[in-house]
Amino acid sequence: MKFNITSFFSGAGGLDTGFHNQGFNIIWANEYDKTITPTLRKNFPSTIIDDRSLFNIPSEDIPDSLGIIGGPPCQSWSVAGAGKGLNDERGGVFLEYIRVIRDKKPLFFLAENVAGMLSSRHQDSLKLIISEFNKLGYYFTYKLLNVRDYGVPEDRKRVIFIGYNKKLGKSFTFPKPVSDNDKKNLKDAIWDLKDSAKPAKAKNKTNGNNLKVLNHEYMTGGFSTMYMSRNRVRNWDEPSFTIQAGGRHAPIHPQAPKMIKVETNVQKFVPDKEHLYRRLSVREVARIQTFPDDFEFIYTDVADGYKMVGNAVPIKFAEVIAKQIKKDLDEYYSIKVSKLAPKKIIKKCYKTATV
């Protein structure tokens, strides 16, 4: 069956693409950032895109669907940021997301967020969110996962919250990690791109169509003291560092040797090898986030390309979660159809129904 779902805080569409690839139909998506919506519209031409703030979207304006997915803004929860949690408007919008779930009553919901929301300083906010999720009357579960364990060539820890309507008669079971032999590294992801990247134009503007590979351009400019406080290089046989939502903090390409520690919080590039230390390109970080090469990121400032990729849920990771949800929904509707129709037409109904 093809299941209709709605998406919130959609960004460039990483989570949406993963669900789409597993047989879900994203009928409506919400993204407030106007620098991102052109990319979302380009890659999801049949999806209705609503670019209002969720604070200003009444629940009745949102179409009914079987599922609701989204990644509420994570900056308020990040251990590297101000860490205001629900005291920040971007954190408070999490409660608006819960409001929509409560009003629309889908068969399932999913919320994705950074590991920082599990930190001790956000304990009270997390308890409130869990309490609100539990009040919805769903079988609710959550878990901290590393996308590296699910076939993504990156160390990236995220909290996944999932609720199943009690009609389903079960709670979500998180998929098992892949074996160590099936884990991916930088060479698997970007080796073939190593010789074709171009630096951004002046003021880090895009090269536009003057690229051999879509979005295969990298930000130029100096590196901050904070950036130079840690090694920013991973070897070809290692997974990437977490891809962040800012080009200035993009990891260094693995062609370069690892940085040299000078003293506490001070590192430097290997002398005579400085020319090898370039940031990963927008396409390279997109590959690491498992976006396909035909997924086009639309921007004028290259920094916006990094922002879209860094804020996205890796597609392969989203697919793993979506596959399990799809399996559970298929089983539910298979049983439901079998109770309503003669056995000889169950197979036909199962193949043709769109929910």
Residue frames relative to the residue before (quaternion, step in Angstrom):
aa qw qx qy qz dx dy dz
M 1.0000 0.0000 0.0000 0.0000 0.00 0.00 0.00
K 0.3417 -0.6967 0.5901 0.2226 3.53 -1.24 0.53
F 0.1635 -0.8271 0.5350 0.0546 3.58 -0.50 1.18
N 0.3465 -0.7361 0.5481 0.1940 3.57 -0.86 1.00
I 0.0312 0.7922 -0.6077 0.0460 3.56 -0.91 0.97
T 0.2958 -0.7206 0.5918 0.2073 3.54 -1.32 0.31
S 0.2447 -0.7906 0.5552 0.0826 3.54 -1.12 0.77
F 0.1324 -0.7926 0.5936 0.0435 3.56 -1.04 0.87
F 0.8034 0.1365 -0.1508 0.5596 3.58 -1.12 0.73
S 0.1176 0.8889 -0.4377 0.0660 3.52 1.12 0.83
G 0.2463 -0.7811 0.5393 0.1959 3.59 1.13 -0.53
A 0.7875 -0.2560 0.2203 0.5155 3.54 -0.98 -0.86
G 0.6033 -0.6146 0.3392 0.3784 3.59 1.23 -0.23
G 0.2590 0.7856 -0.5265 0.1962 3.61 1.05 0.61
L 0.6802 0.4664 -0.2785 0.4922 3.57 0.85 -1.00
D 0.6482 0.5317 -0.3115 0.4475 3.56 0.97 -0.90
T 0.6575 0.5142 -0.3126 0.4534 3.58 0.94 -0.87
G 0.6353 0.5324 -0.3281 0.4531 3.57 0.98 -0.81
F 0.6784 0.4674 -0.2870 0.4888 3.58 0.96 -0.87
H 0.6155 0.5426 -0.3437 0.4568 3.59 1.01 -0.78
N 0.6738 0.5136 -0.2938 0.4426 3.58 0.92 -0.90
Q 0.7158 0.4133 -0.2463 0.5061 3.58 1.21 -0.41
G 0.7131 -0.5111 0.2511 0.4090 3.57 1.16 0.50
F 0.5351 0.5901 -0.4308 0.4242 3.59 1.16 0.46
N 0.2897 -0.7500 0.5752 0.1506 3.54 -1.14 0.71
I 0.2196 -0.7843 0.5681 0.1178 3.59 -0.45 1.21
I 0.1504 -0.8455 0.5087 0.0613 3.57 -0.14 1.27
W 0.7906 0.0690 0.0000 0.6085 3.59 1.19 -0.53
A 0.0079 -0.8042 0.5938 -0.0250 3.58 -0.95 0.87
N 0.2310 -0.7789 0.5748 0.0979 3.53 -1.10 0.78
E 0.1669 0.7524 -0.6231 0.1333 3.55 -0.82 1.08
Y 0.3278 -0.7998 0.4853 0.1317 3.55 -0.64 1.23
D 0.6487 0.5453 -0.3157 0.4268 3.62 1.08 -0.71
K 0.3389 -0.7886 0.4842 0.1698 3.57 -0.45 1.25
T 0.5946 0.5359 -0.3893 0.4557 3.61 1.21 -0.14
I 0.6835 0.4769 -0.2711 0.4815 3.58 1.28 -0.27
T 0.6106 0.6220 -0.3594 0.3332 3.60 0.95 -0.83
P 0.5967 0.5446 -0.4052 0.4280 3.70 0.96 -0.51
T 0.6437 0.5088 -0.3205 0.4733 3.61 1.04 -0.73
L 0.6466 0.5172 -0.3170 0.4624 3.57 0.97 -0.86
R 0.6758 0.4861 -0.2952 0.4689 3.59 0.91 -0.90
K 0.6261 0.5500 -0.3369 0.4382 3.58 1.01 -0.77
N 0.7791 0.3693 -0.1757 0.4751 3.57 0.83 -0.98
F 0.7471 0.2476 -0.1790 0.5904 3.60 1.31 -0.20
P 0.0391 -0.8701 0.4909 0.0176 3.59 0.65 1.12
S 0.7196 0.4348 -0.2620 0.4738 3.63 1.09 -0.51
T 0.5795 0.5802 -0.3691 0.4374 3.59 1.29 0.02
I 0.4113 -0.6729 0.5517 0.2713 3.59 -1.01 0.79
I 0.1511 -0.7984 0.5801 0.0565 3.59 -0.68 1.12
D 0.1101 -0.7737 0.6231 0.0319 3.56 -0.77 1.11
D 0.1474 -0.8419 0.5166 0.0501 3.60 -0.47 1.20
R 0.4023 0.6888 -0.5002 0.3370 3.60 1.13 0.57
S 0.5654 -0.5353 0.4851 0.3981 3.55 -1.30 0.31
L 0.5536 -0.6223 0.4330 0.3448 3.57 -1.00 0.76
F 0.5512 0.6056 -0.3902 0.4209 3.59 1.17 -0.50
N 0.7570 0.3804 -0.1794 0.5001 3.58 1.17 -0.69
I 0.6008 0.5480 -0.3691 0.4501 3.60 1.23 0.27
P 0.3035 -0.7474 0.5607 0.1870 3.61 -0.46 1.15
S 0.5973 -0.5941 0.3962 0.3650 3.57 -1.04 0.71
E 0.6414 0.5443 -0.3360 0.4237 3.59 1.06 -0.67
D 0.6052 0.5491 -0.3580 0.4517 3.61 1.25 -0.26
I 0.6389 0.5222 -0.3124 0.4707 3.57 1.25 -0.31
P 0.4338 -0.7159 0.4700 0.2799 3.63 -0.71 0.96
D 0.5422 -0.5960 0.4800 0.3469 3.54 -1.19 0.59
S 0.0780 0.7855 -0.6103 0.0668 3.57 -1.08 0.72
L 0.5950 -0.5896 0.4129 0.3577 3.55 -1.27 0.27
G 0.8167 0.1260 -0.0520 0.5608 3.56 1.17 -0.49
I 0.1694 -0.7511 0.6298 0.1030 3.53 -1.26 0.56
I 0.0101 -0.8041 0.5933 -0.0349 3.57 -0.77 1.06
G 0.2540 0.7877 -0.5435 0.1399 3.57 -1.16 0.46
G 0.2653 -0.7359 0.6002 0.1667 3.49 -1.35 0.34
P 0.2604 -0.7902 0.5337 0.1515 3.61 0.08 1.24
P 0.6810 -0.5290 0.3051 0.4042 3.63 -1.02 0.77
C 0.2887 -0.8137 0.4914 0.1146 3.53 -0.79 1.07
Q 0.4775 0.7086 -0.4431 0.2712 3.60 1.16 -0.36
S 0.6594 0.5359 -0.3132 0.4242 3.59 1.01 -0.76
W 0.7196 0.4302 -0.2399 0.4894 3.56 1.21 -0.44
S 0.5002 0.6957 -0.4142 0.3069 3.58 1.22 -0.36
V 0.4712 -0.6719 0.4926 0.2894 3.58 -0.96 0.85
A 0.6639 0.4979 -0.3042 0.4678 3.59 1.22 -0.38
G 0.6780 0.4958 -0.2894 0.4590 3.59 1.24 -0.26
A 0.7771 -0.3252 0.2467 0.4791 3.52 -1.25 -0.46
G 0.2764 -0.8227 0.4636 0.1785 3.54 1.21 -0.46
K 0.2823 0.7949 -0.4948 0.2087 3.58 0.95 0.85
G 0.2999 -0.7932 0.4884 0.2057 3.59 1.24 -0.27
L 0.8362 -0.1349 0.1195 0.5180 3.58 -0.89 -0.96
N 0.5731 0.5903 -0.3831 0.4200 3.59 1.24 -0.20
D 0.6385 0.4583 -0.3106 0.5346 3.56 1.33 -0.10
E 0.5916 -0.5929 0.4027 0.3692 3.60 -1.02 0.76
R 0.6583 0.5135 -0.3169 0.4500 3.57 1.00 -0.81
G 0.6538 0.4704 -0.3168 0.5009 3.57 1.15 -0.51
G 0.6393 0.5520 -0.3175 0.4310 3.56 1.06 -0.79
V 0.5743 0.5973 -0.3849 0.4065 3.58 1.15 -0.50
F 0.4786 0.6476 -0.4344 0.4036 3.58 1.28 -0.28
L 0.6678 0.4994 -0.2997 0.4635 3.57 1.00 -0.82
E 0.5953 0.5368 -0.3598 0.4775 3.58 1.18 -0.51
Y 0.6077 0.5454 -0.3398 0.4666 3.56 1.09 -0.71
I 0.6477 0.4998 -0.3070 0.4862 3.57 1.00 -0.84
R 0.6031 0.5621 -0.3494 0.4452 3.60 1.06 -0.72
V 0.6587 0.5061 -0.3084 0.4634 3.58 0.93 -0.87
I 0.6454 0.5145 -0.3205 0.4647 3.59 0.93 -0.90
R 0.6529 0.5225 -0.3117 0.4513 3.57 0.93 -0.90
D 0.7170 0.4560 -0.2549 0.4616 3.59 0.94 -0.89
K 0.7449 0.4238 -0.2260 0.4630 3.60 0.96 -0.84
K 0.1846 -0.8427 0.4899 0.1256 3.60 1.22 -0.45
P 0.0938 0.8165 -0.5615 0.0959 3.63 0.62 1.08
L 0.6235 -0.5281 0.4087 0.4067 3.57 -1.28 0.17
F 0.7955 -0.0083 -0.0114 0.6058 3.58 1.16 -0.51
F 0.0809 -0.7617 0.6349 0.1007 3.53 -1.32 0.29
L 0.1246 -0.7668 0.6264 0.0639 3.53 -1.28 0.52
A 0.0100 -0.7639 0.6452 0.0117 3.55 -1.08 0.79
E 0.1462 -0.7885 0.5956 0.0469 3.57 -0.93 0.97
N 0.1153 0.7976 -0.5858 0.0861 3.56 -0.99 0.81
V 0.6655 -0.5310 0.3634 0.3782 3.54 -1.33 0.29
A 0.6379 -0.5469 0.3913 0.3753 3.54 -1.25 0.50
G 0.5580 0.6565 -0.3726 0.3447 3.59 1.16 -0.60
M 0.6110 0.5713 -0.3677 0.4063 3.58 1.11 -0.52
L 0.6320 0.5092 -0.3379 0.4766 3.59 1.29 -0.15
S 0.4611 0.6961 -0.4448 0.3239 3.58 1.27 -0.06
S 0.6727 -0.5393 0.3336 0.3813 3.56 -1.20 0.57
R 0.6587 0.5292 -0.3341 0.4177 3.62 0.96 -0.70
H 0.7060 0.4061 -0.2620 0.5177 3.59 1.25 -0.33
Q 0.2811 0.8123 -0.4797 0.1759 3.58 1.26 0.24
D 0.6831 0.4851 -0.2959 0.4588 3.59 0.88 -0.92
S 0.6563 0.5048 -0.3117 0.4661 3.58 0.98 -0.85
L 0.6465 0.5196 -0.3200 0.4578 3.57 0.98 -0.84
K 0.6359 0.5264 -0.3288 0.4588 3.59 0.99 -0.83
L 0.6411 0.5216 -0.3207 0.4626 3.56 1.03 -0.80
I 0.6629 0.5033 -0.3088 0.4603 3.59 0.89 -0.92
I 0.6590 0.4984 -0.3115 0.4693 3.58 0.91 -0.90
S 0.6304 0.5342 -0.3240 0.4607 3.57 1.02 -0.80
E 0.6698 0.4940 -0.2959 0.4687 3.57 0.97 -0.90
F 0.6276 0.5179 -0.3331 0.4764 3.60 1.02 -0.76
N 0.6680 0.5094 -0.3023 0.4504 3.58 0.92 -0.89
K 0.6224 0.5548 -0.3354 0.4386 3.59 1.10 -0.68
L 0.5729 0.6221 -0.3755 0.3791 3.59 1.18 -0.46
G 0.4438 -0.7219 0.4352 0.3040 3.57 1.24 -0.33
Y 0.4887 0.6384 -0.4341 0.4065 3.56 1.18 0.65
Y 0.4809 -0.5438 0.5619 0.3965 3.52 -1.32 0.16
F 0.0430 -0.8524 0.5181 -0.0554 3.56 -0.28 1.28
T 0.0781 0.7817 -0.6148 0.0697 3.55 -1.02 0.86
Y 0.0244 -0.7883 0.6134 0.0426 3.58 -1.21 0.41
K 0.0230 -0.8013 0.5974 -0.0228 3.53 -1.21 0.52
L 0.3906 -0.6750 0.5741 0.2495 3.54 -1.20 0.65
L 0.0194 -0.8115 0.5822 -0.0469 3.57 -0.71 1.12
N 0.2769 -0.7027 0.6231 0.2035 3.53 -1.28 0.47
V 0.4468 -0.7187 0.4604 0.2682 3.59 -0.62 1.11
R 0.5070 0.6523 -0.4009 0.3958 3.58 1.24 -0.42
D 0.6757 0.5059 -0.2813 0.4565 3.57 1.11 -0.70
Y 0.7344 0.3874 -0.2179 0.5130 3.58 1.29 -0.07
G 0.7371 -0.4798 0.2263 0.4187 3.55 1.03 0.83
V 0.5568 0.5721 -0.4035 0.4470 3.60 1.25 0.31
P 0.3900 -0.7605 0.4685 0.2238 3.64 -0.74 0.99
E 0.5849 0.5581 -0.3367 0.4827 3.55 0.85 1.01
D 0.3387 -0.6719 0.6118 0.2441 3.54 -1.17 0.64
R 0.2360 0.7611 -0.5558 0.2369 3.56 -0.41 1.24
K 0.1117 -0.8176 0.5637 0.0365 3.58 -0.34 1.23
R 0.0404 0.7946 -0.6011 0.0747 3.54 -0.89 1.02
V 0.3741 -0.6941 0.5691 0.2333 3.54 -1.21 0.65
I 0.1225 -0.7851 0.6055 0.0440 3.55 -0.87 1.00
F 0.1296 -0.7672 0.6271 0.0370 3.56 -0.80 1.14
I 0.0448 0.8034 -0.5916 0.0503 3.60 -0.81 0.95
G 0.0744 -0.7881 0.6105 0.0248 3.53 -0.99 0.93
Y 0.1672 -0.7639 0.6172 0.0870 3.55 -1.02 0.88
N 0.4856 -0.6351 0.5209 0.2992 3.55 -0.94 0.93
K 0.5373 -0.6685 0.4045 0.3176 3.58 -0.89 0.86
K 0.4617 0.6571 -0.4462 0.3950 3.58 1.30 -0.08
L 0.6440 0.5446 -0.3213 0.4306 3.57 1.11 -0.71
G 0.3617 -0.7831 0.4502 0.2308 3.58 1.21 -0.37
K 0.7572 0.2625 -0.1785 0.5709 3.58 1.21 0.36
S 0.3813 -0.6678 0.5727 0.2841 3.53 -1.34 0.17
F 0.6211 -0.5473 0.4095 0.3834 3.55 -1.28 0.35
T 0.1978 -0.7543 0.6155 0.1147 3.56 -1.07 0.82
F 0.3880 -0.7420 0.4945 0.2332 3.58 -0.59 1.11
P 0.5029 -0.6691 0.4571 0.3006 3.60 -0.89 0.95
K 0.5281 -0.6249 0.4752 0.3237 3.54 -1.20 0.58
P 0.5561 -0.6015 0.4510 0.3542 3.61 -1.10 0.61
V 0.5429 -0.5837 0.4809 0.3650 3.55 -1.24 0.42
S 0.6017 -0.5446 0.4287 0.3969 3.56 -1.26 0.28
D 0.6614 -0.5043 0.3714 0.4128 3.57 -1.23 0.39
N 0.6369 0.5438 -0.3269 0.4380 3.59 1.06 -0.70
D 0.7103 0.4448 -0.2515 0.4841 3.58 1.17 -0.52
K 0.4863 0.6472 -0.4506 0.3764 3.59 1.22 0.06
K 0.3540 -0.7626 0.5160 0.1638 3.55 -1.04 0.85
N 0.1917 -0.7710 0.5976 0.1084 3.54 -1.27 0.50
L 0.7540 -0.4074 0.2628 0.4432 3.57 -1.29 0.04
K 0.6306 0.5354 -0.3495 0.4400 3.59 0.99 -0.72
D 0.6223 0.5394 -0.3358 0.4573 3.57 1.02 -0.76
A 0.7439 0.4642 -0.2211 0.4270 3.54 0.96 -0.91
I 0.8745 0.1168 0.0152 0.4705 3.60 0.65 -1.05
W 0.3157 0.7846 -0.4949 0.1997 3.61 1.20 0.12
D 0.7096 0.4841 -0.2697 0.4352 3.60 0.84 -0.96
L 0.6586 0.5141 -0.3087 0.4546 3.61 1.24 -0.21
K 0.4467 0.7748 -0.4024 0.1954 3.56 1.26 -0.32
D 0.7737 0.3780 -0.1990 0.4679 3.61 1.05 -0.60
S 0.7023 0.5066 -0.2607 0.4269 3.62 1.20 -0.07
A 0.4578 0.6903 -0.4556 0.3261 3.63 1.19 0.14
K 0.1903 -0.7688 0.5995 0.1156 3.55 -1.17 0.62
P 0.4856 -0.6298 0.5024 0.3393 3.60 -1.08 0.60
A 0.5798 -0.5680 0.4491 0.3735 3.57 -1.19 0.52
K 0.5596 -0.5845 0.4601 0.3655 3.56 -1.23 0.37
A 0.7668 -0.3464 0.2537 0.4771 3.58 -1.31 0.00
K 0.8295 0.1280 -0.1652 0.5179 3.55 -1.08 0.91
N 0.5355 -0.6740 0.3642 0.3555 3.54 1.25 0.64
K 0.2913 0.7198 -0.5504 0.3068 3.52 0.90 1.08
T 0.6088 -0.6046 0.3861 0.3388 3.55 -1.18 0.57
N 0.4743 -0.6378 0.5316 0.2926 3.53 -1.30 0.49
G 0.3934 -0.7498 0.4570 0.2725 3.57 1.26 -0.08
N 0.8251 -0.1929 0.1742 0.5017 3.54 -0.87 -1.02
N 0.5699 0.6177 -0.3790 0.3873 3.60 1.25 -0.08
L 0.5183 0.5987 -0.4254 0.4381 3.53 0.90 1.03
K 0.4880 -0.6656 0.4794 0.2984 3.57 -1.00 0.79
V 0.7652 0.1771 -0.0829 0.6134 3.55 1.15 -0.74
L 0.5743 -0.6174 0.4118 0.3456 3.59 -0.86 0.95
N 0.8761 0.0456 -0.0579 0.4764 3.56 -0.98 1.01
H 0.4577 0.6882 -0.4540 0.3328 3.60 1.19 0.35
E 0.4350 0.6459 -0.4831 0.4002 3.55 0.52 1.31
Y 0.2157 -0.8078 0.5415 0.0871 3.53 -1.07 0.71
M 0.5566 -0.6147 0.4597 0.3178 3.52 -1.21 0.69
T 0.2208 -0.7606 0.5988 0.1190 3.55 -1.07 0.79
G 0.4734 0.6661 -0.4903 0.3029 3.56 -1.29 0.12
G 0.6924 -0.5194 0.3325 0.3744 3.53 -1.32 0.28
F 0.4140 -0.6811 0.5527 0.2434 3.53 -1.39 0.19
S 0.4672 -0.7130 0.4556 0.2564 3.56 -0.80 1.04
T 0.6594 -0.4867 0.3954 0.4146 3.55 -1.33 0.29
M 0.6336 0.5278 -0.3277 0.4611 3.56 1.02 -0.79
Y 0.6427 0.5204 -0.3226 0.4605 3.57 0.96 -0.86
M 0.7249 0.4468 -0.2341 0.4691 3.56 0.94 -0.93
S 0.5152 0.6518 -0.4185 0.3668 3.60 1.25 0.12
R 0.7668 0.2556 -0.1354 0.5730 3.58 1.29 -0.33
N 0.5521 -0.5434 0.4919 0.3974 3.54 -1.27 0.28
R 0.1403 -0.8144 0.5612 0.0456 3.58 -0.83 0.99
V 0.6099 0.5567 -0.3390 0.4507 3.56 1.27 0.31
R 0.0805 -0.7452 0.6595 0.0564 3.53 -1.01 0.87
N 0.5000 -0.6649 0.4725 0.2909 3.57 -1.09 0.78
W 0.7043 -0.4674 0.3383 0.4136 3.55 -1.32 0.28
D 0.7372 0.4176 -0.2337 0.4769 3.60 1.01 -0.76
E 0.6151 0.5064 -0.3539 0.4898 3.59 1.25 0.44
P 0.5231 -0.5853 0.4849 0.3856 3.59 -1.22 0.25
S 0.5964 -0.5654 0.4304 0.3734 3.56 -1.24 0.37
F 0.5398 -0.5106 0.5358 0.4010 3.49 -1.37 0.23
T 0.6703 -0.4626 0.3757 0.4422 3.58 -1.26 0.22
I 0.3574 -0.7094 0.5647 0.2238 3.56 -0.88 0.95
Q 0.2079 -0.8034 0.5519 0.0823 3.55 -0.64 1.17
A 0.5843 -0.6239 0.4131 0.3142 3.54 -1.29 0.32
G 0.6813 0.4289 -0.3054 0.5085 3.58 1.13 0.58
G 0.4866 -0.6986 0.4459 0.2765 3.55 -0.82 0.97
R 0.5957 0.5863 -0.3638 0.4111 3.58 1.06 -0.69
H 0.7530 0.3663 -0.1898 0.5125 3.58 1.14 -0.65
A 0.3309 0.7451 -0.5128 0.2690 3.59 1.20 0.36
P 0.5432 -0.6205 0.4433 0.3511 3.62 -0.99 0.71
I 0.5228 -0.6099 0.4968 0.3285 3.54 -1.29 0.42
H 0.5756 -0.5992 0.4371 0.3443 3.56 -1.10 0.76
P 0.5236 -0.6856 0.4119 0.2936 3.63 -0.94 0.86
Q 0.4529 0.6622 -0.4697 0.3684 3.61 1.24 0.10
A 0.6615 0.5100 -0.2948 0.4641 3.58 1.20 -0.54
P 0.4975 -0.6222 0.4969 0.3442 3.62 -1.14 0.52
K 0.6171 -0.5504 0.3991 0.3962 3.55 -1.17 0.48
M 0.5728 -0.6295 0.4168 0.3193 3.52 -1.11 0.75
I 0.4382 -0.6978 0.5151 0.2360 3.55 -1.22 0.58
K 0.3645 -0.7243 0.5422 0.2205 3.56 -0.87 0.95
V 0.2452 -0.7755 0.5707 0.1130 3.56 -0.76 1.10
E 0.7327 -0.2058 0.1687 0.6264 3.54 0.98 -0.97
T 0.7410 -0.3641 0.2740 0.4933 3.60 -1.22 -0.07
N 0.8576 0.0409 -0.0895 0.5049 3.55 -0.84 1.11
V 0.6725 0.4081 -0.3211 0.5274 3.57 1.14 0.54
Q 0.0520 0.7777 -0.6222 0.0723 3.57 -0.77 1.11
K 0.1386 -0.7844 0.5964 0.0991 3.56 -1.24 0.30
F 0.5615 -0.5783 0.4668 0.3638 3.53 -1.30 0.32
V 0.5766 -0.5794 0.4407 0.3709 3.58 -1.15 0.55
P 0.4922 -0.6745 0.4595 0.3027 3.61 -0.72 1.02
D 0.8182 0.2119 -0.2092 0.4918 3.56 -1.12 0.83
K 0.6906 0.4133 -0.2928 0.5162 3.60 1.27 0.11
E 0.3125 0.8048 -0.4681 0.1887 3.56 1.31 0.12
H 0.6258 0.5727 -0.3399 0.4061 3.59 1.07 -0.71
L 0.6365 0.5407 -0.3275 0.4419 3.59 1.22 -0.36
Y 0.6330 0.5623 -0.3257 0.4208 3.57 1.23 -0.38
R 0.2312 0.7414 -0.5960 0.2042 3.53 -0.03 1.31
R 0.5630 -0.5865 0.4583 0.3591 3.55 -1.21 0.49
L 0.5575 -0.5495 0.4877 0.3866 3.55 -1.21 0.44
S 0.4818 -0.6758 0.4762 0.2906 3.57 -1.05 0.72
V 0.6768 -0.4613 0.3664 0.4415 3.57 -1.29 0.19
R 0.6721 0.4805 -0.3101 0.4704 3.60 0.92 -0.81
E 0.6409 0.5241 -0.3388 0.4470 3.59 0.98 -0.73
V 0.6773 0.4490 -0.3166 0.4893 3.60 0.91 -0.76
A 0.5979 0.5435 -0.3598 0.4666 3.59 1.16 -0.55
R 0.6180 0.5244 -0.3354 0.4802 3.60 1.03 -0.75
I 0.6501 0.5117 -0.3134 0.4661 3.58 0.93 -0.89
Q 0.6885 0.4298 -0.2569 0.5247 3.57 1.12 -0.69
T 0.4660 -0.7452 0.3595 0.3135 3.57 1.45 0.30
F 0.3082 0.7057 -0.5589 0.3078 3.57 1.00 0.83
P 0.4635 -0.6589 0.5034 0.3123 3.63 -1.04 0.67
D 0.6235 -0.5902 0.3673 0.3577 3.58 -1.15 0.57
D 0.6725 0.4838 -0.3164 0.4621 3.62 1.14 -0.39
F 0.4932 0.6045 -0.4520 0.4325 3.59 1.28 0.20
E 0.1651 -0.8379 0.5178 0.0513 3.57 -0.37 1.27
F 0.2211 -0.7462 0.6174 0.1142 3.54 -0.90 1.02
I 0.1985 -0.8070 0.5522 0.0665 3.56 -0.64 1.15
Y 0.2552 0.7525 -0.5633 0.2264 3.56 -0.68 1.12
T 0.3698 -0.6707 0.5866 0.2631 3.53 -1.36 0.22
D 0.7234 0.3198 -0.1892 0.5819 3.55 1.00 -0.88
V 0.4762 -0.6915 0.4624 0.2848 3.56 -0.73 1.06
A 0.5560 0.6159 -0.3847 0.4043 3.59 1.14 -0.57
D 0.6424 0.5257 -0.3279 0.4511 3.59 1.07 -0.69
G 0.5853 0.5607 -0.3677 0.4559 3.57 1.16 -0.51
Y 0.6612 0.4918 -0.2957 0.4833 3.56 0.93 -0.91
K 0.6249 0.5522 -0.3403 0.4345 3.59 1.00 -0.82
M 0.6771 0.5001 -0.2982 0.4500 3.57 0.87 -0.94
V 0.6814 0.4817 -0.2910 0.4679 3.56 0.91 -0.91
G 0.7004 0.5015 -0.2797 0.4239 3.57 0.84 -0.97
N 0.6864 0.4678 -0.2799 0.4814 3.58 1.15 -0.58
A 0.5719 0.6398 -0.3637 0.3624 3.58 1.25 -0.28
V 0.4406 -0.6031 0.5830 0.3198 3.50 -1.38 0.32
P 0.4930 -0.6575 0.4657 0.3282 3.64 -0.79 0.91
I 0.5292 -0.6838 0.4015 0.3019 3.56 -0.77 1.04
K 0.6716 0.5004 -0.3150 0.4465 3.60 0.84 -0.90
F 0.6231 0.5215 -0.3311 0.4797 3.56 1.08 -0.65
A 0.6472 0.5128 -0.3122 0.4697 3.58 0.95 -0.90
E 0.6269 0.5523 -0.3340 0.4363 3.57 1.02 -0.78
V 0.6369 0.5349 -0.3337 0.4438 3.59 0.95 -0.84
I 0.6725 0.4777 -0.2912 0.4845 3.58 0.93 -0.92
A 0.6711 0.5118 -0.2973 0.4464 3.58 0.90 -0.96
K 0.6185 0.5651 -0.3424 0.4253 3.58 1.00 -0.77
Q 0.6736 0.4841 -0.2969 0.4731 3.57 0.96 -0.87
I 0.6401 0.5099 -0.3279 0.4719 3.60 0.99 -0.80
K 0.6396 0.5278 -0.3196 0.4584 3.59 0.97 -0.87
K 0.6324 0.5369 -0.3229 0.4555 3.58 0.97 -0.84
D 0.6812 0.4868 -0.2860 0.4661 3.58 0.92 -0.94
L 0.6588 0.4951 -0.3110 0.4735 3.60 1.01 -0.76
D 0.6193 0.5403 -0.3380 0.4586 3.58 1.01 -0.80
E 0.6591 0.5051 -0.3099 0.4631 3.57 0.93 -0.88
Y 0.6408 0.5301 -0.3206 0.4534 3.58 0.99 -0.85
Y 0.7293 0.4254 -0.2546 0.4715 3.59 0.82 -0.96
S 0.5729 0.5691 -0.3820 0.4495 3.57 1.14 -0.49
I 0.6642 0.4842 -0.2889 0.4908 3.57 0.97 -0.88
K 0.6507 0.5263 -0.3128 0.4493 3.57 0.97 -0.90
V 0.6711 0.4882 -0.2956 0.4731 3.59 0.92 -0.90
S 0.6470 0.5424 -0.3261 0.4254 3.58 0.97 -0.84
K 0.6567 0.5036 -0.3093 0.4685 3.58 1.15 -0.54
L 0.7336 0.4368 -0.2208 0.4715 3.56 1.21 -0.52
A 0.7995 0.2710 -0.1119 0.5243 3.59 1.12 -0.62
P 0.5892 -0.5519 0.4405 0.3927 3.60 -1.18 0.48
K 0.6316 -0.5808 0.3571 0.3691 3.55 -1.08 0.74
K 0.6500 0.5612 -0.3357 0.3872 3.60 0.94 -0.77
I 0.7447 0.3618 -0.2439 0.5050 3.63 1.17 -0.38
I 0.3828 0.7340 -0.4844 0.2829 3.59 1.25 0.05
K 0.6685 0.5193 -0.3057 0.4359 3.56 0.86 -1.01
K 0.6540 0.5140 -0.3102 0.4602 3.58 0.96 -0.86
C 0.6594 0.5072 -0.3059 0.4630 3.59 0.93 -0.92
Y 0.6524 0.5404 -0.3093 0.4320 3.53 0.96 -0.92
K 0.6948 0.4868 -0.2774 0.4509 3.58 1.00 -0.86
T 0.7928 0.3877 -0.1737 0.4371 3.55 0.93 -0.87
A 0.5694 0.6401 -0.3875 0.3406 3.59 1.14 -0.52
T 0.1032 -0.7436 0.6564 0.0748 3.53 -1.14 0.73
V 0.1682 -0.8176 0.5472 0.0622 3.55 -0.58 1.17
